Amino acid sequence: MASMPFSFSYEVFSPPLDEDDVEFHQTLAEFLNGDFFLIKIHVRYRIICLTRPQLEQLPEEIDGYESSYGTEMLLSYPELLGNDLFSGIPDAIVPRELKQIMMPEAVAHARNLCESSWSDSISENSGCRLFNLVLDIDAEGLYDEVVDMLVEEYEEEIQTVPASKTAIDSLKKVNLGKDIAMEECSICLVEFIGEEEVSEMPCKHMYHQECITQWLQRSGMCPLCRYSMSENST
């Protein structure tokens, strides 16, 4: 496993319930008893591109790509203790090592809320308490290291054979016009910008040229559908 390609900072905290949360709690309390947590995970990540040529659509002063990711879930206290809060978040966004650090801290924070006499939950003598539990993460990583990590994780799951240089060079170049509904490259998870030129696999999946080139040099399979360039190229 490669070393973690991100530097990061994070915070686990419990802000007061807002108006929507209060309304939700009132509905919840009509049917359930016990302690519940609104888990809100917010990730802001920035991928710095030291080797990738800048796209013409980007201002000259920008040397990377910024994006965000968020998810919410409702868990009872026992469910929180037995669940992986990060199971649906790709390792390219929150690396495994960081998940392993944050999960025990989140559980400990939740336990303290339940056991403490203080809370920002609203009980109204209903026997149902609701808490906010926010995991706020800022991450920054190098483009090449992030892609390398994804390829290595893929190689752990399946034995791979690199694609030939001829097969890689044969990839169709496509200009992403307004009629092509592609939001992001599935390798680096960076959003496509404007009418960016990308590489199209024979299976019709599209990626940044640099991303798919690095990928195919290690594994000849499409990372989305596992179409094999090695087996199907002539």
Sine and cosine of phi, psi and omega as CSV:
sin_phi,cos_phi,sin_psi,cos_psi,sin_omega,cos_omega
0.00,0.00,0.75,-0.66,0.00,-1.00
-0.94,0.35,0.40,-0.92,0.08,-1.00
-0.91,0.42,0.39,-0.92,-0.09,-1.00
-0.89,0.46,0.83,-0.56,-0.11,-0.99
-0.99,0.10,0.11,0.99,-0.03,-1.00
-0.88,-0.48,0.59,-0.81,0.35,-0.94
-1.00,-0.09,0.49,-0.87,-0.13,-0.99
-0.43,-0.90,0.33,-0.94,0.22,-0.97
-0.67,-0.74,0.45,-0.89,-0.04,-1.00
-0.46,-0.89,0.28,-0.96,0.03,-1.00
-0.56,-0.83,0.66,-0.75,0.10,-0.99
-0.90,-0.44,0.84,-0.54,-0.05,-1.00
-0.46,-0.89,0.14,-0.99,-0.07,-1.00
-0.75,-0.66,1.00,-0.01,0.03,-1.00
-0.96,0.29,0.35,-0.94,0.05,-1.00
-0.87,0.50,0.45,-0.89,0.05,-1.00
-0.92,0.38,0.68,-0.74,0.07,-1.00
-1.00,0.02,-0.06,-1.00,-0.09,-1.00
-0.87,0.49,-0.67,0.75,0.02,-1.00
-0.90,0.43,-0.63,0.78,0.01,-1.00
-0.91,0.42,-0.65,0.76,0.01,-1.00
-0.88,0.48,-0.70,0.71,0.02,-1.00
-0.89,0.45,-0.65,0.76,0.02,-1.00
-0.90,0.43,-0.66,0.76,0.01,-1.00
-0.88,0.47,-0.65,0.76,0.00,-1.00
-0.88,0.48,-0.63,0.77,0.06,-1.00
-0.93,0.37,-0.68,0.74,-0.02,-1.00
-0.88,0.48,-0.65,0.76,-0.08,-1.00
-0.93,0.37,-0.30,0.95,0.03,-1.00
-0.95,0.31,-0.36,0.93,-0.12,-0.99
-0.85,-0.53,-0.40,0.91,-0.17,-0.99
-0.76,-0.65,0.44,-0.90,0.14,-0.99
-0.87,-0.48,0.39,-0.92,0.05,-1.00
0.92,-0.40,-0.08,-1.00,-0.01,-1.00
-0.99,-0.15,0.74,-0.67,0.00,-1.00
-0.78,-0.63,0.47,-0.88,-0.03,-1.00
-0.80,-0.60,0.77,-0.64,0.20,-0.98
-1.00,0.02,0.97,-0.24,-0.02,-1.00
-1.00,0.07,0.84,-0.54,0.01,-1.00
-0.82,-0.57,0.93,-0.37,-0.02,-1.00
-0.96,-0.28,0.87,-0.50,0.01,-1.00
-0.89,-0.46,0.81,-0.59,0.01,-1.00
-0.82,-0.57,0.80,-0.60,0.16,-0.99
-0.91,-0.41,0.85,-0.52,-0.04,-1.00
-0.74,-0.67,0.51,-0.86,-0.05,-1.00
-0.75,-0.66,0.81,-0.58,0.03,-1.00
-0.96,-0.28,0.88,-0.48,-0.03,-1.00
-1.00,-0.02,0.78,-0.63,-0.07,-1.00
-0.96,-0.27,0.99,-0.15,0.00,-1.00
-1.00,0.04,-0.46,0.89,-0.08,-1.00
-0.93,-0.36,-0.31,0.95,-0.06,-1.00
-0.99,0.11,0.79,-0.62,0.05,-1.00
-0.85,0.53,0.63,-0.78,-0.01,-1.00
-0.96,0.28,0.61,-0.79,0.04,-1.00
-0.97,0.26,0.54,-0.84,-0.04,-1.00
-0.89,0.46,-0.43,0.91,-0.05,-1.00
-0.97,0.26,-0.23,0.97,-0.06,-1.00
-1.00,-0.05,0.62,-0.79,0.12,-0.99
-0.86,0.51,0.49,-0.87,-0.09,-1.00
-0.89,0.46,-0.51,0.86,-0.10,-1.00
-0.98,0.22,-0.16,0.99,-0.02,-1.00
-1.00,0.05,0.84,-0.55,0.00,-1.00
-0.91,-0.42,0.32,0.95,-0.01,-1.00
-0.24,-0.97,-0.13,-0.99,-0.06,-1.00
-0.81,-0.59,0.75,-0.66,0.01,-1.00
-0.92,-0.38,0.64,-0.77,0.03,-1.00
-0.48,-0.88,0.04,-1.00,-0.01,-1.00
-0.60,-0.80,0.33,-0.94,-0.02,-1.00
-0.57,-0.82,0.65,-0.76,0.02,-1.00
-0.54,-0.84,0.53,-0.85,0.07,-1.00
-0.49,-0.87,0.45,-0.89,0.02,-1.00
-0.72,-0.69,0.49,-0.87,0.05,-1.00
-0.42,-0.91,0.43,-0.90,0.08,-1.00
-0.93,-0.37,0.83,-0.56,0.01,-1.00
-0.73,-0.68,0.63,-0.78,0.20,-0.98
-0.95,0.32,0.29,-0.96,0.00,-1.00
-0.84,0.54,-0.73,0.68,0.05,-1.00
-0.88,0.47,-0.61,0.79,0.02,-1.00
-0.90,0.43,-0.63,0.78,0.00,-1.00
-0.88,0.47,-0.64,0.77,-0.02,-1.00
-0.91,0.41,-0.44,0.90,-0.08,-1.00
-0.95,-0.30,0.11,0.99,-0.06,-1.00
-0.91,-0.41,0.47,-0.88,0.16,-0.99
-1.00,-0.01,0.95,-0.31,-0.06,-1.00
-0.90,0.44,-0.35,0.94,-0.11,-0.99
-0.97,-0.26,0.21,0.98,-0.13,-0.99
-0.87,0.50,-0.49,0.87,-0.03,-1.00
-1.00,-0.09,0.06,1.00,-0.05,-1.00
-0.98,-0.20,0.85,-0.53,-0.02,-1.00
-0.85,0.53,0.55,-0.83,0.03,-1.00
-0.90,0.44,-0.36,0.93,0.03,-1.00
-0.94,0.35,-0.34,0.94,0.02,-1.00
-0.99,-0.13,-0.77,0.64,0.09,-1.00
-0.82,-0.57,0.97,-0.24,-0.06,-1.00
-0.85,0.53,0.44,-0.90,-0.04,-1.00
-0.83,0.56,-0.68,0.74,-0.05,-1.00
-0.87,0.49,-0.63,0.77,0.02,-1.00
-0.94,0.35,-0.63,0.78,0.06,-1.00
-0.86,0.51,-0.66,0.75,-0.03,-1.00
-0.92,0.39,-0.48,0.88,0.04,-1.00
-0.98,0.22,-0.68,0.74,-0.14,-0.99
-0.98,0.19,-0.54,0.84,-0.10,-1.00
-0.86,0.51,-0.76,0.64,0.03,-1.00
-0.88,0.47,-0.58,0.82,0.00,-1.00
-0.93,0.38,-0.62,0.78,0.03,-1.00
-0.91,0.42,-0.67,0.74,0.01,-1.00
-0.91,0.42,-0.67,0.74,0.01,-1.00
-0.90,0.44,-0.63,0.78,0.03,-1.00
-0.90,0.44,-0.69,0.72,0.02,-1.00
-0.89,0.45,-0.65,0.76,0.00,-1.00
-0.89,0.45,-0.66,0.75,0.01,-1.00
-0.90,0.45,-0.61,0.79,0.02,-1.00
-0.89,0.45,-0.69,0.72,-0.04,-1.00
-0.93,0.37,-0.59,0.81,-0.09,-1.00
-1.00,0.04,-0.30,0.95,-0.04,-1.00
-0.98,0.17,0.48,-0.88,0.08,-1.00
-0.96,0.26,-0.34,0.94,0.03,-1.00
-1.00,0.01,0.58,-0.82,0.15,-0.99
-0.29,-0.96,0.44,-0.90,0.13,-0.99
-0.99,-0.12,0.23,0.97,0.07,-1.00
-0.99,0.15,0.19,-0.98,0.02,-1.00
-0.88,-0.48,0.89,-0.46,-0.08,-1.00
-0.99,-0.13,-0.67,0.74,-0.01,-1.00
0.78,0.62,0.52,0.86,0.01,-1.00
0.83,0.56,0.42,0.91,-0.05,-1.00
-1.00,0.03,-0.22,0.98,-0.10,-0.99
0.99,0.15,0.09,1.00,0.02,-1.00
-0.83,-0.55,0.84,-0.55,0.05,-1.00
-0.90,-0.44,0.58,-0.82,0.00,-1.00
-0.80,-0.60,0.76,-0.65,0.00,-1.00
-0.84,-0.55,0.55,-0.84,0.23,-0.97
-1.00,0.04,0.67,-0.74,0.12,-0.99
-0.72,-0.69,0.96,-0.30,-0.10,-1.00
-0.96,-0.29,0.76,-0.65,0.12,-0.99
-0.92,-0.39,0.94,-0.34,-0.11,-0.99
-0.94,-0.33,0.88,-0.48,-0.14,-0.99
-0.82,-0.58,0.73,-0.68,0.16,-0.99
-0.89,-0.45,0.81,-0.59,-0.04,-1.00
-0.73,-0.68,0.52,-0.86,0.02,-1.00
-0.60,-0.80,0.74,-0.68,-0.04,-1.00
-0.54,-0.84,0.28,-0.96,0.04,-1.00
-1.00,0.06,0.70,-0.72,-0.08,-1.00
-0.79,0.61,-0.80,0.61,-0.08,-1.00
-0.89,0.45,-0.62,0.79,-0.02,-1.00
-0.94,0.35,-0.60,0.80,0.03,-1.00
-0.90,0.44,-0.71,0.70,0.01,-1.00
-0.90,0.44,-0.68,0.74,0.02,-1.00
-0.87,0.50,-0.64,0.77,0.00,-1.00
-0.89,0.46,-0.69,0.73,-0.02,-1.00
-0.89,0.45,-0.66,0.75,0.00,-1.00
-0.90,0.43,-0.68,0.73,-0.02,-1.00
-0.90,0.43,-0.63,0.77,0.04,-1.00
-0.91,0.41,-0.61,0.79,0.03,-1.00
-0.91,0.42,-0.65,0.76,-0.01,-1.00
-0.91,0.41,-0.47,0.88,0.04,-1.00
-0.92,0.39,-0.48,0.88,-0.08,-1.00
-1.00,0.06,-0.48,0.88,-0.11,-0.99
-0.50,-0.87,0.64,-0.77,0.04,-1.00
-0.93,0.36,0.78,-0.62,-0.14,-0.99
-0.86,-0.51,0.44,-0.90,0.09,-1.00
-0.81,-0.59,0.79,-0.62,-0.02,-1.00
-0.89,0.46,0.47,-0.88,0.12,-0.99
-0.98,0.19,0.44,-0.90,0.02,-1.00
-0.96,0.28,0.36,-0.93,0.04,-1.00
-0.87,0.49,-0.60,0.80,0.03,-1.00
-0.88,0.47,-0.68,0.74,0.00,-1.00
-0.91,0.41,-0.65,0.76,0.01,-1.00
-0.91,0.41,-0.70,0.72,-0.01,-1.00
-0.92,0.40,-0.34,0.94,-0.05,-1.00
-0.99,0.10,-0.10,0.99,-0.02,-1.00
-0.85,0.52,0.70,-0.72,-0.01,-1.00
-0.95,0.33,0.69,-0.72,0.07,-1.00
-1.00,-0.08,0.79,-0.61,-0.07,-1.00
-0.82,-0.57,0.71,-0.71,0.10,-0.99
-1.00,-0.04,0.86,-0.51,-0.06,-1.00
-0.96,0.27,0.99,-0.12,0.05,-1.00
-1.00,0.10,-0.04,-1.00,-0.06,-1.00
-0.91,0.41,-0.40,0.92,-0.09,-1.00
-1.00,0.04,-0.07,1.00,-0.01,-1.00
-0.98,-0.18,0.91,-0.40,-0.11,-0.99
-1.00,0.05,0.96,0.28,0.08,-1.00
-0.87,-0.49,0.77,-0.64,-0.07,-1.00
-0.98,-0.18,-0.65,0.76,-0.07,-1.00
-0.46,-0.89,0.35,-0.94,0.10,-0.99
-0.97,0.24,0.80,-0.60,-0.07,-1.00
-0.97,0.25,-0.10,0.99,0.05,-1.00
-1.00,0.02,-0.82,0.57,-0.05,-1.00
-0.99,-0.11,-0.16,0.99,0.01,-1.00
0.89,0.45,0.37,0.93,0.09,-1.00
-1.00,-0.05,0.70,-0.72,-0.04,-1.00
-0.91,0.41,0.62,-0.78,0.13,-0.99
-0.94,0.34,0.51,-0.86,-0.09,-1.00
-0.86,-0.51,0.81,-0.59,0.10,-1.00
0.81,0.58,-0.69,-0.73,0.00,-1.00
-0.99,-0.16,0.82,0.57,-0.04,-1.00
-0.93,0.38,0.60,-0.80,0.08,-1.00
-1.00,0.07,0.80,-0.60,-0.03,-1.00
-0.79,-0.61,0.13,-0.99,0.04,-1.00
-0.98,-0.19,0.68,-0.73,-0.01,-1.00
-0.93,-0.36,0.81,-0.59,0.08,-1.00
-0.96,0.28,0.34,-0.94,0.07,-1.00
-0.84,0.54,-0.42,0.91,0.03,-1.00
-0.99,0.15,0.03,1.00,0.07,-1.00
0.99,0.15,0.04,1.00,0.10,-1.00
-0.98,0.17,0.63,-0.78,-0.12,-0.99
-0.89,-0.45,0.58,-0.82,-0.03,-1.00
-0.57,-0.82,0.29,-0.96,0.20,-0.98
-0.84,0.54,0.62,-0.79,-0.03,-1.00
-0.84,0.54,-0.69,0.72,-0.03,-1.00
-0.92,0.39,-0.60,0.80,-0.01,-1.00
-0.90,0.44,-0.78,0.62,-0.09,-1.00
-0.95,0.32,-0.50,0.87,0.06,-1.00
-0.90,0.44,-0.76,0.65,0.03,-1.00
-0.87,0.49,-0.64,0.77,-0.03,-1.00
-0.90,0.44,-0.76,0.65,-0.08,-1.00
-0.93,0.36,-0.40,0.92,0.08,-1.00
-0.93,0.36,-0.31,0.95,0.04,-1.00
-0.95,-0.30,-0.62,0.78,-0.02,-1.00
-0.65,-0.76,0.78,-0.62,-0.03,-1.00
-0.99,0.14,0.13,0.99,-0.05,-1.00
-0.98,-0.21,0.62,-0.79,0.12,-0.99
-0.87,0.49,0.77,-0.64,-0.03,-1.00
-0.92,0.39,-0.28,0.96,0.00,-1.00
-1.00,-0.04,-0.77,0.64,-0.12,-0.99
-0.90,-0.43,-0.08,1.00,0.02,-1.00
0.92,0.40,0.42,0.91,0.19,-0.98
-0.86,0.51,0.72,-0.70,-0.09,-1.00
-0.98,-0.17,0.91,-0.41,0.11,-0.99
-0.93,0.37,-0.55,0.83,-0.03,-1.00
-0.92,0.39,-0.65,0.76,-0.07,-1.00
-0.99,0.13,-0.49,0.87,-0.12,-0.99
-0.98,-0.22,-0.12,0.99,0.02,-1.00
-0.99,0.17,0.46,-0.89,-0.02,-1.00
-0.93,-0.37,0.00,0.00,0.00,0.00
